[in-house]
Amino acid sequence: MRFTLDSNILVRAVTSPHGPALRVLDTVLGAHALVLSRFILDEVERVLLYPRLQARYRITPKEAARFAGSLADASHLVEPVVVRPIVLSDPDDDPVLYTAVDGKADVLCTRNIQHCAAPEVRSFCAERGIRVMTDLDVLHDLLGGG
């Protein structure tokens, strides 16, 4: 299967080393294809350097860049073309959605389920065969309850 992991999942993989997001990332890297874009990688690196995350986790700029670089090396990178806005409640999610589309992902794993619940987003994903799932949903689906 092909998975696009949103930046919120990838950041959680770093900040919660025993949490479901890291388990999803490890599972995808071990047995599936990871589809990302420069947009997602840049967002991960930027978010890891937010002052509130810095204060709590002390991730250095070098570590954030190394993580993003490792993800780039381990993934199939696409450069999404946003044809038309889909996520009207948060246009910053459109490049993530189009990463999944352009990368022919089967699953978009995100914690932004409320944005993806809008009828236009659900329809857009369904027409392209993309399942939108949380990290917990993915674990349950892949590992039978994870």
Accessible surface in RSA format (square Angstrom, percent):
REM  Atomic radii and reference values for relative SASA: ProtOr
REM  Chains: A
REM  Algorithm: Lee & Richards
REM  Probe-radius: 1.40
REM  Slices: 20
REM RES _ NUM      All-atoms   Total-Side   Main-Chain    Non-polar    All polar
REM                ABS   REL    ABS   REL    ABS   REL    ABS   REL    ABS   REL
RES MET A   1    90.00  46.6  51.33  34.0  38.68  92.1  39.33  33.4  50.67  67.1
RES ARG A   2    70.91  29.8  70.91  36.1   0.00   0.0  31.70  43.3  39.21  23.8
RES PHE A   3     1.36   0.7   1.36   0.8   0.00   0.0   1.36   0.8   0.00   0.0
RES THR A   4     0.00   0.0   0.00   0.0   0.00   0.0   0.00   0.0   0.00   0.0
RES LEU A   5     0.00   0.0   0.00   0.0   0.00   0.0   0.00   0.0   0.00   0.0
RES ASP A   6     5.23   3.7   5.23   5.2   0.00   0.0   0.00   0.0   5.23   5.2
RES SER A   7     9.29   7.9   9.18  12.3   0.11   0.2   0.14   0.3   9.15  12.8
RES ASN A   8    37.16  25.6  29.72  28.7   7.44  17.9  32.91  79.2   4.24   4.1
RES ILE A   9     0.00   0.0   0.00   0.0   0.00   0.0   0.00   0.0   0.00   0.0
RES LEU A  10     0.00   0.0   0.00   0.0   0.00   0.0   0.00   0.0   0.00   0.0
RES VAL A  11    13.73   9.0  13.73  12.4   0.00   0.0  13.73  11.9   0.00   0.0
RES ARG A  12    94.76  39.8  94.76  48.3   0.00   0.0  15.79  21.6  78.97  47.9
RES ALA A  13     4.23   3.9   0.30   0.5   3.93   8.9   0.51   0.7   3.72   9.8
RES VAL A  14    46.22  30.4  25.03  22.7  21.19  51.1  30.80  26.8  15.42  41.8
RES THR A  15    16.45  11.7   8.90   9.0   7.55  18.0   1.19   1.6  15.26  23.1
RES SER A  16    41.56  35.1  37.23  49.7   4.34  10.0  18.87  40.2  22.69  31.8
RES PRO A  17    79.45  57.9  69.61  63.5   9.84  35.8  69.61  57.5   9.84  61.2
RES HIS A  18   183.02 100.0 144.10 100.2  38.92  99.6 107.70 111.0  75.33  87.7
RES GLY A  19    15.93  19.6   0.00   N/A  15.93  19.6  11.87  32.6   4.06   9.1
RES PRO A  20    43.09  31.4  39.64  36.1   3.45  12.5  42.46  35.1   0.63   3.9
RES ALA A  21     1.28   1.2   1.19   1.8   0.09   0.2   1.19   1.7   0.09   0.2
RES LEU A  22    48.52  27.0  48.52  34.7   0.00   0.0  48.52  34.1   0.00   0.0
RES ARG A  23   110.43  46.4 106.37  54.2   4.06   9.7  40.23  55.0  70.20  42.5
RES VAL A  24     0.05   0.0   0.00   0.0   0.05   0.1   0.05   0.0   0.00   0.0
RES LEU A  25     6.85   3.8   6.85   4.9   0.00   0.0   6.85   4.8   0.00   0.0
RES ASP A  26    82.27  57.6  72.36  72.0   9.91  23.4  27.62  65.0  54.65  54.5
RES THR A  27    28.70  20.4  20.25  20.5   8.44  20.1  19.67  26.4   9.03  13.6
RES VAL A  28     0.00   0.0   0.00   0.0   0.00   0.0   0.00   0.0   0.00   0.0
RES LEU A  29    74.38  41.4  46.08  33.0  28.30  71.1  47.70  33.5  26.68  71.8
RES GLY A  30    67.90  83.7   0.00   N/A  67.90  83.7  34.17  93.8  33.73  75.5
RES ALA A  31    75.85  69.7  42.85  66.1  33.00  75.1  54.73  77.1  21.12  55.9
RES HIS A  32    52.26  28.6  26.23  18.2  26.03  66.6  27.88  28.7  24.38  28.4
RES ALA A  33    33.98  31.2  27.15  41.9   6.84  15.5  33.05  46.5   0.93   2.5
RES LEU A  34     3.84   2.1   0.11   0.1   3.73   9.4   0.11   0.1   3.73  10.0
RES VAL A  35     0.00   0.0   0.00   0.0   0.00   0.0   0.00   0.0   0.00   0.0
RES LEU A  36     0.00   0.0   0.00   0.0   0.00   0.0   0.00   0.0   0.00   0.0
RES SER A  37     0.00   0.0   0.00   0.0   0.00   0.0   0.00   0.0   0.00   0.0
RES ARG A  38    99.44  41.8  99.44  50.7   0.00   0.0  44.30  60.5  55.14  33.4
RES PHE A  39    66.67  33.4  58.54  36.3   8.13  21.1  64.01  38.8   2.66   7.6
RES ILE A  40     0.00   0.0   0.00   0.0   0.00   0.0   0.00   0.0   0.00   0.0
RES LEU A  41     0.04   0.0   0.00   0.0   0.04   0.1   0.00   0.0   0.04   0.1
RES ASP A  42    64.86  45.4  60.50  60.2   4.36  10.3  22.65  53.3  42.21  42.1
RES GLU A  43    29.64  17.0  29.60  22.4   0.05   0.1   3.20   6.2  26.44  21.6
RES VAL A  44     0.00   0.0   0.00   0.0   0.00   0.0   0.00   0.0   0.00   0.0
RES GLU A  45    49.14  28.2  49.14  37.2   0.00   0.0  10.28  19.9  38.86  31.7
RES ARG A  46   123.87  52.0 115.80  59.0   8.07  19.2  66.73  91.2  57.14  34.6
RES VAL A  47    25.61  16.9  25.61  23.2   0.00   0.0  25.61  22.3   0.00   0.0
RES LEU A  48     0.52   0.3   0.52   0.4   0.00   0.0   0.52   0.4   0.00   0.0
RES LEU A  49    60.25  33.6  45.75  32.7  14.49  36.4  46.18  32.4  14.07  37.9
RES TYR A  50    76.98  35.9  76.33  43.4   0.65   1.7  48.96  36.8  28.01  34.5
RES PRO A  51   110.83  80.8 103.36  94.2   7.47  27.2 107.73  88.9   3.10  19.3
RES ARG A  52   165.34  69.4 149.52  76.2  15.81  37.6  75.54 103.2  89.79  54.4
RES LEU A  53    18.88  10.5  18.80  13.5   0.07   0.2  18.88  13.3   0.00   0.0
RES GLN A  54    50.00  28.0  47.06  34.4   2.94   7.0  26.05  55.4  23.95  18.2
RES ALA A  55    72.29  66.5  50.77  78.3  21.52  48.9  58.38  82.2  13.91  36.8
RES ARG A  56   181.47  76.2 151.13  77.0  30.33  72.2  45.17  61.7 136.30  82.6
RES TYR A  57    72.00  33.6  47.52  27.0  24.48  63.7  38.04  28.6  33.95  41.9
RES ARG A  58   181.90  76.4 165.51  84.4  16.39  39.0  64.64  88.3 117.26  71.1
RES ILE A  59    15.59   8.9  15.16  11.3   0.43   1.0  15.53  11.2   0.06   0.2
RES THR A  60    61.16  43.5  59.31  60.1   1.85   4.4  58.92  79.1   2.24   3.4
RES PRO A  61    87.49  63.8  85.18  77.7   2.30   8.4  85.44  70.5   2.04  12.7
RES LYS A  62   154.33  75.3 144.79  88.8   9.53  22.7  94.94  85.5  59.38  63.3
RES GLU A  63    76.21  43.8  71.54  54.1   4.67  11.1  21.79  42.2  54.42  44.4
RES ALA A  64     0.17   0.2   0.00   0.0   0.17   0.4   0.17   0.2   0.00   0.0
RES ALA A  65    45.23  41.6  37.67  58.1   7.56  17.2  37.97  53.5   7.26  19.2
RES ARG A  66   138.91  58.3 128.24  65.4  10.66  25.4  71.52  97.8  67.38  40.8
RES PHE A  67    44.20  22.1  39.33  24.4   4.87  12.7  43.55  26.4   0.65   1.9
RES ALA A  68     2.54   2.3   2.25   3.5   0.29   0.7   2.39   3.4   0.15   0.4
RES GLY A  69    32.61  40.2   0.00   N/A  32.61  40.2  31.64  86.8   0.97   2.2
RES SER A  70    59.77  50.5  51.72  69.0   8.06  18.6  30.72  65.4  29.05  40.7
RES LEU A  71     4.62   2.6   4.31   3.1   0.32   0.8   4.62   3.2   0.01   0.0
RES ALA A  72    17.19  15.8  10.59  16.3   6.61  15.0  10.91  15.4   6.29  16.7
RES ASP A  73   130.45  91.4  95.27  94.8  35.19  83.2  31.13  73.3  99.32  99.1
RES ALA A  74    54.90  50.5  24.35  37.6  30.55  69.5  35.64  50.2  19.26  51.0
RES SER A  75    19.34  16.3   0.00   0.0  19.34  44.5   2.98   6.4  16.36  22.9
RES HIS A  76    94.27  51.5  86.01  59.8   8.26  21.1  57.44  59.2  36.82  42.8
RES LEU A  77    72.92  40.6  48.90  35.0  24.01  60.4  49.01  34.4  23.91  64.3
RES VAL A  78    19.36  12.7  14.06  12.7   5.31  12.8  19.36  16.8   0.00   0.0
RES GLU A  79   118.40  68.0 100.17  75.8  18.22  43.4  68.01 131.6  50.38  41.1
RES PRO A  80    26.53  19.3   6.47   5.9  20.05  72.9   6.47   5.3  20.05 124.6
RES VAL A  81   101.83  67.0  97.96  88.7   3.87   9.3 101.20  87.9   0.63   1.7
RES VAL A  82    64.29  42.3  38.48  34.8  25.81  62.2  38.48  33.4  25.81  70.0
RES VAL A  83   117.76  77.5  87.04  78.8  30.72  74.0  91.47  79.5  26.29  71.3
RES ARG A  84   126.39  53.1 124.42  63.4   1.97   4.7  51.43  70.3  74.96  45.4
RES PRO A  85    87.35  63.7  78.21  71.3   9.13  33.2  78.23  64.6   9.11  56.6
RES ILE A  86     2.23   1.3   0.91   0.7   1.32   3.2   2.23   1.6   0.00   0.0
RES VAL A  87     2.76   1.8   2.25   2.0   0.51   1.2   2.56   2.2   0.20   0.5
RES LEU A  88   121.11  67.4  97.04  69.4  24.07  60.5  99.13  69.6  21.98  59.2
RES SER A  89    83.31  70.4  41.79  55.8  41.52  95.6  51.37 109.4  31.94  44.7
RES ASP A  90    38.70  27.1  37.30  37.1   1.40   3.3   7.56  17.8  31.14  31.1
RES PRO A  91    88.63  64.6  83.12  75.8   5.51  20.0  83.33  68.8   5.30  32.9
RES ASP A  92    92.86  65.0  90.16  89.7   2.70   6.4  12.75  30.0  80.11  79.9
RES ASP A  93    18.03  12.6  17.33  17.2   0.70   1.7   7.85  18.5  10.19  10.2
RES ASP A  94     4.82   3.4   4.82   4.8   0.00   0.0   1.96   4.6   2.86   2.8
RES PRO A  95    24.25  17.7  24.25  22.1   0.00   0.0  24.25  20.0   0.00   0.0
RES VAL A  96     4.11   2.7   4.11   3.7   0.00   0.0   4.11   3.6   0.00   0.0
RES LEU A  97     1.99   1.1   1.73   1.2   0.27   0.7   1.73   1.2   0.27   0.7
RES TYR A  98     7.74   3.6   7.74   4.4   0.00   0.0   6.21   4.7   1.53   1.9
RES THR A  99     0.00   0.0   0.00   0.0   0.00   0.0   0.00   0.0   0.00   0.0
RES ALA A 100     0.00   0.0   0.00   0.0   0.00   0.0   0.00   0.0   0.00   0.0
RES VAL A 101    32.44  21.3  23.90  21.6   8.54  20.6  25.47  22.1   6.97  18.9
RES ASP A 102    54.61  38.3  33.96  33.8  20.65  48.8  17.62  41.5  36.98  36.9
RES GLY A 103     1.19   1.5   0.00   N/A   1.19   1.5   1.19   3.3   0.00   0.0
RES LYS A 104   157.65  76.9 142.88  87.7  14.77  35.2 108.20  97.4  49.45  52.7
RES ALA A 105     4.59   4.2   0.00   0.0   4.59  10.4   0.00   0.0   4.59  12.2
RES ASP A 106    54.53  38.2  53.98  53.7   0.56   1.3   9.70  22.8  44.83  44.7
RES VAL A 107     0.73   0.5   0.73   0.7   0.00   0.0   0.73   0.6   0.00   0.0
RES LEU A 108     3.91   2.2   3.91   2.8   0.00   0.0   3.91   2.7   0.00   0.0
RES CYS A 109     0.00   0.0   0.00   0.0   0.00   0.0   0.00   0.0   0.00   0.0
RES THR A 110     1.55   1.1   1.55   1.6   0.00   0.0   1.22   1.6   0.32   0.5
RES ARG A 111    88.51  37.2  71.05  36.2  17.46  41.6  14.74  20.2  73.76  44.7
RES ASN A 112    34.08  23.5  34.08  32.9   0.00   0.0   1.32   3.2  32.75  31.7
RES ILE A 113    61.76  35.1  61.76  46.0   0.00   0.0  61.76  44.5   0.00   0.0
RES GLN A 114   118.29  66.1  96.88  70.8  21.40  51.0  60.32 128.4  57.96  44.0
RES HIS A 115    31.91  17.4  30.74  21.4   1.17   3.0  15.10  15.6  16.81  19.6
RES CYS A 116    13.65  10.3  10.11  11.3   3.54   8.3   2.57   6.5  11.08  12.0
RES ALA A 117    46.91  43.1  39.63  61.2   7.28  16.6  43.31  61.0   3.60   9.5
RES ALA A 118    28.30  26.0  21.12  32.6   7.18  16.3  27.79  39.1   0.51   1.4
RES PRO A 119    91.38  66.6  87.26  79.5   4.11  15.0  88.52  73.1   2.86  17.8
RES GLU A 120    70.35  40.4  59.02  44.7  11.33  27.0  38.62  74.7  31.73  25.9
RES VAL A 121     0.44   0.3   0.44   0.4   0.00   0.0   0.44   0.4   0.00   0.0
RES ARG A 122   137.64  57.8 130.76  66.7   6.88  16.4  55.69  76.1  81.94  49.7
RES SER A 123    53.48  45.2  45.35  60.5   8.13  18.7  32.97  70.2  20.52  28.7
RES PHE A 124     5.78   2.9   3.41   2.1   2.37   6.2   5.41   3.3   0.37   1.1
RES CYS A 125     3.37   2.5   3.37   3.8   0.00   0.0   3.36   8.5   0.01   0.0
RES ALA A 126    75.43  69.4  48.94  75.5  26.49  60.3  56.93  80.2  18.50  49.0
RES GLU A 127   126.25  72.5  85.66  64.8  40.60  96.7  46.03  89.0  80.22  65.5
RES ARG A 128   102.10  42.9  72.17  36.8  29.93  71.3  31.30  42.8  70.80  42.9
RES GLY A 129    52.93  65.3   0.00   N/A  52.93  65.3  37.34 102.5  15.59  34.9
RES ILE A 130     9.56   5.4   1.91   1.4   7.65  18.4   2.10   1.5   7.46  20.3
RES ARG A 131   112.89  47.4 107.75  54.9   5.15  12.3  58.42  79.8  54.47  33.0
RES VAL A 132    42.11  27.7  15.30  13.9  26.81  64.6  15.30  13.3  26.81  72.7
RES MET A 133    15.18   7.9  15.12  10.0   0.06   0.1  14.23  12.1   0.95   1.3
RES THR A 134    26.05  18.5  26.05  26.4   0.00   0.0  23.38  31.4   2.67   4.0
RES ASP A 135     0.16   0.1   0.16   0.2   0.00   0.0   0.00   0.0   0.16   0.2
RES LEU A 136   104.70  58.3  99.73  71.3   4.98  12.5 100.18  70.4   4.52  12.2
RES ASP A 137    66.30  46.4  61.54  61.3   4.75  11.2  11.98  28.2  54.31  54.2
RES VAL A 138     0.82   0.5   0.59   0.5   0.23   0.6   0.82   0.7   0.00   0.0
RES LEU A 139     7.91   4.4   7.91   5.7   0.00   0.0   7.91   5.6   0.00   0.0
RES HIS A 140   121.77  66.5 119.10  82.8   2.66   6.8  75.74  78.1  46.03  53.6
RES ASP A 141    71.06  49.8  42.95  42.7  28.11  66.5   7.36  17.3  63.70  63.5
RES LEU A 142    48.06  26.8  18.70  13.4  29.36  73.8  20.34  14.3  27.72  74.6
RES LEU A 143    74.19  41.3  44.88  32.1  29.32  73.7  52.16  36.6  22.03  59.3
RES GLY A 144    70.12  86.5   0.00   N/A  70.12  86.5  35.06  96.2  35.06  78.5
RES GLY A 145    46.93  57.9   0.00   N/A  46.93  57.9  17.72  48.6  29.21  65.4
RES GLY A 146    47.16  58.2   0.00   N/A  47.16  58.2  19.05  52.3  28.12  63.0
END  Absolute sums over single chains surface
CHAIN  1 A     7371.5       5882.2       1489.3       4225.9       3145.5
END  Absolute sums over all chains
TOTAL          7371.5       5882.2       1489.3       4225.9       3145.5
